[in-house]
Amino acid sequence: MAQENTNWSQSAAAVCIREGKVLLARHTYGSGTGKLIIPGGYVNFGESPEDAVKREYMEETNIEIVPRSIIGIRFHVKCWYIAFHADYVSGEAK
């Protein structure tokens, strides 16, 4: 990810359920190191939240998803976070 293109005030994540299981990622840095999280991350400038979460899923899990409905939004004065329900498309989790 090119950090100069990262919009640090916008982030997106998604919950993807496949075969009755929620796909999770293991956090690899900061205070969340080792904890399980739903995959997601920051939105790049010029990128939609849907495209950002598709990119982040592929980067973090090797799974292709399609974001569907919004299941949660958190707004703050200077930032926002959006969570989607997503359909599994392809790939094997890494």
URDABEL-V669210 format. One line per field, one symbol per residue. ss: DSSP state (a for helix, b for strand, c for the rest). phi: phi as a letter, one per 30 degrees, with the letter a starting at -180 (. if undefined). Layout:
ss=???
phi=???
This chain:
ss=ccaaabbbbbbbbbbbbbccbbccbbcccaaacccbbccbbbbbccccaaaaaaaaaaaaaccbbbbbbbbbbbbccccbbbbbbbbbbbcccc
phi=.dddcdcdcbbbbbcccbhibddbbcdcaidceiddbddlldddeicdedddddddedddbiccbbdccdcabbcbecabbbccdbcdcajcdc
